[in-house]
Each structure stands twice: as C-alpha cells, then as structure tokens.
C-alpha cells in the first residue's frame, strides 16, 4: 500500500464505501443473521453519506494514493447521550483488509475526533459488537473506555429460571 490520504467523502466514493460494508458485519453475535447485518451496514453507510450532504454529520474516507481506491471509511455525527449531553458519535468505521494494521483506522478516528472538536463536543462515543475483539482492542489502544453493556437472551429455547 502506498501513501493514504484522508478526506471528506464525495459522491464518487459511494461504491468504494459500500464495498466496505461486509467489514461492519464482522464480530456480530453468532445468533444474529450475518446477511441481515451486512444489509444494515449498507443502509447505515448510505444514511451517513446522505447526512453528511446536509451537514448533519461527516464521512471521511481513506484513499490509497496509488489507485485512488477507498480503503477505509468513518462516519461521525452529533448524538444526544441519555444524560442530556451532546456527544459526537461514530456510526461506522471500516478498513479494507489490505489496510488493516497500517494506521488507516487511527487516521480515520483522528479525523472523526477533529470534526467533533470543531463542533465543540467533549466526547466521542461509538458501539461495537462484544464478539468483535479486534475492534475492542483497537479502540482500547486509542484510549476509549467501555461505558455500557448490552445483554441479549434467546426466547426461542430459554425458559425462565
């Protein structure tokens, strides 16, 4: 991989951004539909790109200098925390497999953090699947702390204890 640059997404990036949707379905709980997760990821990415066009958020892409291929994407927008505070929220972060562990994810998160600071926000939050251990390690290495835990119980086979 050559030099990667981070820039705001443009309409011509849609295909490259949507090609990263399968990366967002990784780490989904085993009992969830992986195809449904990938469909949802495509919808999230499309929604984030639409929101960025209306200034309700931002989407940044990492572009490989050699062939101008999109090798990463991050979306960020304002979201109210349940305490009432307004936070920046990362909706999606995905990096092409060939760009993993090259610093692209860090660069994209830095762009999201810069955007949040420019909005006057004090916190950047995000969610990832509990089974996505690689992502959880990545975010921890960047200084992110786990704030909440989501619990799920199957109602198909479980009986109340």
PANUVEX-153333 format. One record per residue (C-alpha): residue in one letter; x negated, y, z negated. Coordinates in Angstrom, 3 decimals. Layout:
// residues N
- residuo X Y Z
- A X Y Z
...
***
This chain:
// residues 161
- residuo X Y Z
- X 0.000 0.000 0.000
- X -1.208 3.483 0.844
- X -0.547 6.725 -0.950
- X 3.030 7.026 -2.152
- X 4.802 10.325 -2.443
- X 7.878 11.106 -4.498
- X 10.502 13.394 -3.004
- X 14.243 14.068 -3.180
- X 16.280 11.579 -1.156
- X 17.731 12.654 2.194
- X 20.475 11.123 4.347
- X 17.949 9.179 6.431
- X 16.868 7.295 3.276
- X 20.230 5.527 2.847
- X 19.210 2.244 4.499
- X 15.920 2.048 2.591
- X 17.602 2.903 -0.699
- X 20.357 0.311 -0.214
- X 17.718 -2.306 0.659
- X 16.561 -1.988 -2.985
- X 19.993 -2.957 -4.363
- X 19.012 -6.627 -4.978
- X 16.308 -5.397 -7.376
- X 19.046 -3.859 -9.539
- X 20.801 -7.219 -9.815
- X 17.749 -8.879 -11.374
- X 17.990 -9.626 -15.062
- X 21.784 -9.801 -15.084
- X 23.128 -12.199 -17.691
- X 23.339 -15.796 -16.467
- X 27.134 -15.907 -16.783
- X 27.623 -12.866 -14.512
- X 28.169 -13.091 -10.750
- X 24.869 -12.150 -9.042
- X 26.641 -11.242 -5.774
- X 29.018 -9.002 -7.728
- X 26.024 -7.371 -9.420
- X 24.408 -6.667 -6.065
- X 27.664 -5.237 -4.656
- X 27.939 -2.997 -7.716
- X 24.319 -1.888 -7.273
- X 25.004 -0.808 -3.688
- X 28.046 1.155 -4.884
- X 26.036 2.799 -7.691
- X 23.293 3.826 -5.290
- X 25.774 5.211 -2.763
- X 27.587 7.085 -5.537
- X 24.329 8.532 -6.844
- X 23.340 9.732 -3.376
- X 26.773 11.362 -2.980
- X 26.497 13.018 -6.416
- X 23.070 14.412 -5.543
- X 24.509 16.064 -2.421
- X 26.922 18.021 -4.635
- X 24.244 18.915 -7.203
- X 25.822 16.682 -9.891
- X 22.575 14.787 -10.180
- X 19.423 13.954 -8.289
- X 17.974 10.989 -6.444
- X 14.253 10.682 -5.847
- X 12.579 8.195 -3.541
- X 9.054 6.873 -3.394
- X 7.889 6.739 0.209
- X 4.865 4.788 1.410
- X 2.686 7.186 3.377
- X 1.689 4.568 5.956
- X 5.095 3.723 7.389
- X 7.433 6.119 5.527
- X 9.258 3.117 4.045
- X 11.269 3.733 0.888
- X 9.524 1.650 -1.779
- X 11.375 2.983 -4.815
- X 14.357 4.997 -5.973
- X 15.564 6.623 -9.175
- X 18.828 8.442 -9.805
- X 19.460 10.836 -12.667
- X 22.431 12.906 -13.756
- X 23.878 14.605 -16.803
- X 25.976 12.459 -19.116
- X 27.528 13.169 -22.481
- X 26.345 10.921 -25.304
- X 29.074 9.728 -27.676
- X 27.692 12.122 -30.314
- X 28.563 15.031 -28.042
- X 25.017 15.823 -26.932
- X 24.392 16.182 -23.223
- X 21.643 13.821 -22.033
- X 20.044 13.061 -18.722
- X 20.936 9.524 -17.668
- X 19.032 7.281 -15.267
- X 21.627 5.313 -13.350
- X 19.260 3.279 -11.202
- X 15.558 2.644 -10.952
- X 14.403 0.120 -8.377
- X 10.985 -0.565 -6.911
- X 10.224 -2.724 -3.875
- X 8.442 -5.973 -4.875
- X 5.283 -4.945 -2.992
- X 5.133 -1.711 -5.022
- X 5.585 -3.273 -8.466
- X 2.733 -2.538 -10.881
- X 1.292 0.177 -8.630
- X 2.535 3.173 -10.640
- X 5.554 3.852 -8.432
- X 8.039 3.205 -11.244
- X 6.135 5.541 -13.563
- X 6.052 8.251 -10.897
- X 9.792 7.926 -10.304
- X 10.542 8.098 -14.037
- X 8.297 11.178 -14.301
- X 10.376 12.818 -11.537
- X 13.582 11.985 -13.443
- X 12.106 13.408 -16.655
- X 11.004 16.594 -14.866
- X 14.518 17.017 -13.452
- X 16.008 16.545 -16.938
- X 13.688 19.167 -18.421
- X 14.633 21.599 -15.654
- X 18.275 21.088 -16.662
- X 17.363 21.988 -20.250
- X 18.125 18.486 -21.541
- X 16.320 16.978 -24.516
- X 16.832 13.243 -23.939
- X 16.689 10.853 -21.012
- X 18.647 7.646 -21.502
- X 19.219 4.525 -19.439
- X 20.514 0.991 -19.683
- X 19.111 -2.316 -18.523
- X 20.110 -5.935 -18.972
- X 18.945 -7.721 -22.113
- X 17.642 -10.532 -19.900
- X 15.569 -8.087 -17.836
- X 12.474 -8.465 -19.979
- X 10.126 -6.958 -17.393
- X 12.180 -3.752 -17.271
- X 12.444 -3.620 -21.051
- X 8.651 -3.928 -21.370
- X 8.179 -1.247 -18.705
- X 10.471 1.229 -20.475
- X 8.907 0.473 -23.865
- X 5.456 1.174 -22.399
- X 6.777 4.585 -21.301
- X 7.941 5.335 -24.854
- X 11.647 4.522 -24.522
- X 13.309 3.131 -27.645
- X 16.248 0.757 -27.691
- X 19.278 2.616 -29.027
- X 22.213 0.251 -28.598
- X 23.054 -3.405 -28.180
- X 25.924 -4.742 -26.064
- X 27.366 -8.098 -27.098
- X 29.488 -10.420 -24.960
- X 31.333 -13.611 -25.817
- X 32.815 -16.031 -23.297
- X 36.534 -16.508 -23.834
- X 36.716 -19.493 -21.474
- X 35.068 -22.052 -23.709
- X 34.752 -20.382 -27.086
- X 37.129 -20.898 -29.935
- X 37.312 -18.600 -32.902
- X 35.104 -19.904 -35.700
***
